Structure formats: C-alpha cells, structure tokens
Amino acid sequence: QAGRLRPPMGRTRPSPRWWCCLVPLLAATLPWRCVGYAVGPAAVVEMSSTAGLKLAQLDEGESVVCYFDTGGSQHVCRCKLLSSSAGGTGGMLTVGADLQVAQQTGPATLAIAGLDPSTAVLCYGFKFTVGGCRLLSTSSSALTMGPQTAFPSLVGYLAVASLDNVTAIACYNDASNPNGKCNLLSVVGTSVSAGTGLVVNAGATAFVSLAALDAGRVVMCYEDVAASNVGRCNVVRLASGGALAKGTDFNIEGSAVRSTAVAAIGPHNAVVCY
C-alpha cells in the first residue's frame, strides 16, 4: 500500500513526495522496507515476517504504519511512526519506536485512519477473539495509544474512514452473524467509543473499502458474498442524534469480484476499482 503526503485541510499542497512499503511475499525471513520514491536508502520497518500492512497520514511528513508481526505463534499488532525529511533529490524515512497494540492467535485484520496532524484511530480484529479500536497519538516523535474499545462481535475485512478530527466510521463483516456493518467511532480524550452497529448488507460481506466524501458521509464498497459475490457500494451517512443511516445499494459489477478499493475524488464523487 502506498500513500501520498497530502496536506491537512486548508493547507497549501506541498511538492509531491511518495513512499511505499515493499513486502517480501516468498521469503518470510526478509524484512519489510519503506523507501522514498526514487530517493534514498530503505528504512527497515520490521525484521520478522509480516501481514496486513496499513498506512495513515498524520501531518505533512509524518505517517503511521501498522501491521501484524506473524513471526511467532501469535499475530502481534504493531505500529510505528514514519517521518519523512527532504534531502538531496528527495527525502529519507525515519522509523520510530515499536508500539505493540494487541496480540492473538489466528488470522487477523486491521484498519487505520488519520484524524488530525497528531492522532489516528486504529481498529483491529482476530478470527477467534473480539477485537477493538484505539486512539493513536504522537508527541515529540513518540507514538502512544489509548485504552481499547471492544467491538461487540467478531469482525473481518475492516475499513475505517475519518469524518473529522473526533469522529470516524468503521465498516466490516460481522462474523458472528454474517452481515456487513458500520459503527460510528467517537473520540473523547484518549478514548474511542463505538456507536450501535448499522447493518448495511444483510449477508456475508468481504473486501470492504471506505472513502470519506463530504461532511458526515462515506461510500462503502464490498463483495456481497451472500449474493453470488457481486460487487456493491452504498453511501453511509451520519444522521440526526449521532446514528448512522444508509442509502440504496447499487451494483458496481454483476459478476463476482475478489477485492474493492475506493477513493473520493470530490465531495460528491468517488472512484472504485475491483
């Protein structure tokens, strides 16, 4: 997964700088590396075998990378702060200290979204154990986390999108009662609370992706496993009283899809690939 160092709302867009993390798929003992695009030496993020890499931008030049360390008997969720500094023809990446968030056995899923220049919300789930969400914060180049807010069920195919600096929406497959759900996440202090789950798709749901549109709305795209694996999207919005509401389902592909990716290209439009 790659991300662009975009400015926060209202700031002037900087000169483009790109970075990416390269994951060795066949050699499990090789490290992950992050490199500045056509820039300089790689920065080692994790020496162990890994899975589920996700990135979120904070301020210009700072991002958080989270992933599962799968080198042992359990899936260990870890996060690190990545800092970018210009130098020569481009920039270099500095990897911050390791922050261990959670660990369990079995397959796992995670998602992360930046809220403001110093905070992000991280959600994660495990196949056999209820996961949760935490607030990640940065101060003096250190990454810290708040207390866990547990999901009410087993989750899979997590996606998170921020609405503003204190709210986000998390969507996922509820593996306890197979259907696609979304929860409003609210930040108070260093804690994250989850609202009541809204059923968006009444059947097993996979490959969930989210993109924030204008204030209070996200578009959710997914594979509808219960309907011959067709690709679908729906707009989920923040309604009165802090509840979530959904729009009308629409098909993006009448035949089976195996993944979705969606990104906003304006306050009312998004592009989805599958």
N, C-alpha and C positions, 0 to 999 in steps of 0.2 A: 504494500500500500504506500502511496506517495502523497505528499501534501504540499501545497503552496503556502509560503509565508505571507498570508494576506493581512492587511492592517485591520485593527478593530474598527467598528462602525464610526464614521465621522473623521477618520484619519486619512491622510494622503497615502495613496498606494505606493509602496517602495519599489525599487528596481526588482524585477523578478529574481527570486532565488528558490531553487528547487532542491529537495533532498529525498532520498528513498532508502529503504532498508532492504537488503538482499538476503533472502532466506535460503540456505542450502537444503534442498529437499531430499537429496540422496545420502549425503554424508552427515549423519546425525551428530557427529562429534565436532563438526566445524562450527565456528562462531557466526552469529549474526553480525552484520556490519552495516553501518549507516554511512553514506558518502554524500558530500555535496556534489551536485551535478557538474561534471567536468571541472572539478575544483581541486581537491587535495586528498590527503590520506584518509583512509577509512577510520571510523571510530567504532571500536568493538562495544556492542551493547550487552551481549550475553554469550558466554563461552559454552554453555550447555545447549542441548537440543531444545527447540522451542516450537510453539504453535500459537495461532490466534493473534498475531500482531495487530495492534490498532494504534492510531496516532490522533492527537488533538492539538490544535494550535492554541496557545495562550496569547502572549504578546508578540509583537514583531521580533523574530529571532529566538523565540522560546516555544517549545512544544513538549508534550508528554507522550512517551511511548509506553504502552502496557502490553503484556503478553503472558503466556503460560510457559514456565520452565518445566519441561517434561523429562528432564534428565534423571529423575529419581522415581520412586514408587508412586508419587502423587503429582497432580497438576498444581504447581505453585504460581499464583498470580503475582507478578512483579511489575512495578512501574519505575520509570526513570525520567529525569528531566533532561531534555536535549537543548543545548544552547548553541546558536549559530552566530559567528562573528566574521565580518568581512576581512579578507586578507589576500593580497596579490590579485589574481584574476577572479577571485570568488570568495568563498567562505570556508570555515572549518567548523566541525561539530565537536562540542564537549559533552560528555555523558556524565550526568550527576550520579549521586549515590543511589544504591538499590533500596527500594521500598517494597517490602513483602506485604501483600494485601490480604491474601487468603490462600488456603490450600485444601484440596480434597482429592479423592481417587476418582478415576473415570473421566470420560470426555467432558469438556467444559466450553463455555462461550463467554465472551466479554464484549463490551462496547463502551466508548468514551466520547464525551463532547465537551469542548471548551465553553465556559460561561462568560468569563471576563479575562483580563490580562494576567490574573493570578490564581484563578480557580477553574476546575473542571469537575464534571460528575462522571464517575466510573460505575458501571453495573456489570455484574458477572453472575454466572450460574453454572451448576455442576449437574451431571446426569442423575446422580443418586442423592443429592443434598440440595436443599433450598439455598439459593444464592442471595445477593443483595446489592445495594448501592452505597457508595461512599463519596464524600466530597474530598477532592484532592486540592491542596493549596500549596503555593510556593512563597517562600520568604527567604531572602538572602541566598538564592540559588539552592535552597533545600526544599525537598518535596515532603509534605506531611499529609496525613489522612484523618478524616473524622470518623465517628462511630458508624457501624454498619446498620442500615435499614434493610430488613429481610423482605424478600418477595414472599407473597402468600402461597406460592406454588413452585414447582419445578419449572425452569424456563430453558428455552433453547432458541437459537437464531436471534440473539439480542441485537437491537439497534437503538441508539439514543441520539436525539437532536435537541439543541438548546433553543428556547424561545426568547429568553433574555438572560440577565445575569443572575437570576434567582429561580428560574423555572426551566424545566426540560420535559420532554416526553420520551418514555421508554416503551418500545414495542417488541413483541416476542411471541414465540409459540409456547402456550401453556401446556406443558407435557403432562400435567396431572389430569387435565380434562381437555384433550386436544382441540385447541382453537387459537386463533390469533388475537392477542390482547394488547392494549396500550394502557399505561398508567401515567398520570401527571406526577412529576417529581418537583418538590418544592424545597428550597434551601433556607434554613433558619440557623444563623450562626455557622457552626461547623457540621451541622447535621442535615441529612436529606430525609424527607418523608415522602411516602408514596400514597397517592390517592387510590380510589376504587378503580379496579380494572374495567376497561370498556372492551367488550367483545367486538372486534372489527370483522373477523372472519370466523364463521361458525363451523370450523373444521380444522384438521391438522394443517399447520402453516409452516412454511420453510423459507429460507433465504430472504429474510426480512431486511429491507433497507429503508432509510428515512432521510428526508430533506426538509429543512425549515423553509417556509415561504414567507408571507408577511406575518405581522404580529399575531401570535396565537394559532397559527396553522402549520401543519406539517403534511407532507404527502408520504404515505406508506405504500411500498410496493413489495410483493411477495409471490411465492409459489403456493397456489391453493392445492395442497396435496389431496384433499378430500374431493376435489373436482377435476380429476384426471391430470393434476399437476399444471394447470393453466396458469399463466401469469396475470396478476391483477394488481390494481392500485386503488387507493381510497384516500380522501382528504380527511384528516382528523383535526378537530379544532377545539380550542378552549371555549367552553360555553359559560353561561352565567352561573355564579355560585361555585366556580372552580371545578366543575365537572367537565368531562370530555364528551364530545359528540362526533359522529362520523357522517360522511356524505354517502353517495351512492357508489357501489362497486362498479368498476369498469375494467374490462379485459384489455390487456396490452398484447396478449398473444393467446390464440385459441388452442394451440398445441402445447405440449409440455415444455417447461423451462427448468433450468437447473441452477440458476442464480439470478439475482437482480442487483442493480446499482442505480441509484437515483441522485440527482444533484439539482438544486434550484438554479435557474438562470434569470430570475427576476422575482418580484413579489407575488406573481400570479402564475408563473410558468416553471416547469421543471423538465429535465430530460432523463429518460430511463433507458438503461441498456440491460440486455438479458441474453 
